[in-house]
Amino acid sequence: MYTQERATVSNLVVGGPVAVNSYDNAIVAALVENRPVMLVHAFNGGYLRPVELKEESHDKGVKLSTALDPATKEAKGHLWYITPAGFFGQRPLYVLESAAGQVSPKPPAAGAADGGRGDDGAPKPRRRRVTVHQEAPKSTADGVQVGLPDKVGDKWRGKNGALEDTQLWIVTVTPWGGITFVPITHPDTILGFKDHAVAADSEVRVTYNWGGDFTGTVINTFYPRLPSEWDVPYHHVFT
């Protein structure tokens, strides 16, 4: 599943009467314009990045980094696409795709089906997606992986033969202008960290949402930041 539905800003009112702040161009760019953003953690300012940046890696997870090294920046390991992927009822769904290891598709063979094209007519790139283990958040299977649907292990693929359901996320806008990710396979959980530790190199996990609602708690909230806004505090970004 790799669709190009466009969600209007009014459709981004989720989890209650919380609208996207019209001045937060990073949220709009991420969810509507499908531009790559940094996912900066609300608590310590670290950012999400794949553990392994290479395109052939499909069995490694995601971690929180607190330093943006040149190698990560050059490989675009700090950037993510929040790509529209259909709807759950009237709630838009998204997949989280890493800009690191992005592969331009090869032209289809004669008579073969085209892999699909984006709004600009160009073939859609193959990007590794954040995939949740089917049995998360149980103790030994509470991780995530970054990989293509046909390359991740069986327990990381969708149930009932569907490849995508373990990769679909409800993106919830919080009252304070951040976003929380809720996997549709485990709606009582949110994207969090191993042992709830928010520190350098913390491993990303699917954790129970002790807050009890879709807004989550502040330590599991991320602020989308455009690359140009890396050094700008979120509450100072108004244009």
N, C-alpha and C positions, 0 to 999 in steps of 0.2 A: 504494500500500500504506500503510495507516494503521490499524494494528490496536491493540487495547487489551489484549493479553496481559499478564498480571502475572507477573513473574519473582520467585520467592521468593528470599530472601537466600542460601539454599544454592546456588541456581543461579548466583550471582555469583562462585563460586570459579573463576577463569579463569587460564590461563597457568601452571598448577602449583598446589601446595598453598597458595594465598594466599586467605584468606577476607576478606570485608569486615569491618573493625573494627566491632563492634556499637555502639560509642560514636560513630562518625562519622555523625551524623544527616544531614549534607549528602549523602553518597553514597547513603544509603538513600532520602532524600527525592527525589534526582534519578532514581535508577534504578527504584525501586519505586513511589513515590508520584507520580512525574511532576510534581514541583514545579520551578519555574524556579530556576536557580542561577547564580552567577557561576563562570566557569571561570578560576581564578587560576593563573598559571604558577608552577611550583615554584622557578624560578631567580631571577626578579627581582620577583615579586609583581604583575606586570602582569596584565591581564585581557583575554580575547578579546571583541571587539565587531565587528559588521559595519562595513565601510568606509562603506557608505551605509545610513542608518537608514530611509529612506522605503519604504513598502510597494510602490511601483511599481518599485523597483530590483531587477533580476535579473541584472545583469552585473558586479557588484562583488564583491570578496572579503572577507576577514576580516583584521584586524590586531590587534596586541597594544598596548593602551594602558596607560599608567602613571599617568594622572590621570583620576578620575571626575568629569567636568564636569557641570554641571546639565542641559545639553541632552541628553546621553547618558542620564543617570539618568531624566529625565522621559519620554524615548522608550523606556525599558526596553532600551536598546541594550547594557546590561551583563548582561542575563539570557538564559539559554538553557534550552530544554527538551531533555532527553535522552529521547526518546519511544520506547517499545517498538515494534518493527517486525518481529516474527516471529523465526524461528530459522534458524541455519546449522548443520545437524546438531542437536546439543543446546546449542549456544552461542547465547544470545539476541543479537539484533541491535537496533540503535537508529538513529534519525535524530537529527541535531543541528539543532534548530529555534530560530531567533531569536525572542525575544519582541518585538523591534522590528518595526514594520510588520505586526503581526498583524491579520487582517481577520476580522470576524464574517461567516459566510456568509449569503447571502440565502436566504429561504425558497424551497424548490423550487417550480417551477411545477406546476400541476395535472397529474397523471399522470407527472411526472418523478421520477426516482429521488432519494431522500434521500442526501445526502453522507455520512451516518453520524453517529452520536452517541456521546458519551463516556459514562463510567460514571454521570454525573449526569443523563443524558438530554438535555443541551444539545447543539445541533449542534457538531460539531468545528470549531474555528477553522482558517482557512487561515494557515499559518505558513511563512515562507521557510526552506528547509533548506540546510545546507552540502552542496554538490555537488562531487565530484571530477571533474576532466577525465579523459576516457577514456585519454589517453596520458600521464598523470602516472606517474612523476615525471621524464619527459624534460625536457631543459633549457628548451624553449620552451613547455611545456604542463604545468607543475608547480604550477599554481595551484588555488585552490578558488573557488567562487562561492556566494553566498547568494541563492537564488531558488526559486520554486515549480516543481514538476516540469514543468509545461506551459509555463513561461516561459523557462527557461534554454535556451541554444543547443544545437544538435544534438550536438556533441561532449561536452556536459555531461550528456546523457541516457544512460539505460542502453543497453547493447548489445542486439542482437537484439530491439529494439522495447520492451524493458522500461524504464520510466521510473525505476525506483527503485534499480537496483543500484549506480549511482554515488553514491547517498546513504545507503547502508547501512554501518554501522560496528560493529566489534567493540569493545566497551568493556572494557578490561582494567584490573583493579584491581592496583596495584603493591604490593610488599611494604611500602612506606613510607606507604601510605594514600592515594595519589593515583590518578589514572586516566590511561590512555593510549588514544588512539583509533587503531584500525587499520581502514583501508578494505577492504571485502571484495574490491574489484576489484584491489587491489594488496597482498596480504597480507605482502609483504616491506618495507612502508613503514609509517610512522606520521605522524601530524599533527605537522608541525614548522614551520620558518621559513626564509624565503629566505636563502640563504648561511649557514644555521645561526646567524644572528645573533639573539640574544634581547635586543632593546632596544626602546625606545619606538617605536611605529609600525612594528615589524617586520611584514612581510607573511607571512601563513600560507601554507605550502606543504605538499605531501605529499613527505616526504623519506625516503630509505632509512634503515631502522632498523639502524644500525651496531652496535647492542647485540646483534643476532642472535637476540633472542627477544621474546616478546610483552610483557615487562615494560618494554622500552625503556630509555632513559637518563633521568637525572634532569631534564635540560633540556627534555625533551619530555613531561614529566608535568604534569598540571593537578590542582589541588585544588578540587573542587566546594565552593563556599561559599554558604550561604544569605545573602540580602542583609543580614540582621541580624548576620552574622558577619564583615562586611567588615574590621573593625578588630581582629579576634581572630586571633592566630596559630593556625595549624591544629592545632598540637600541644597547644593549651590548650582545645580544644573537646571537651568530653566529654558534653554533655547534648543 
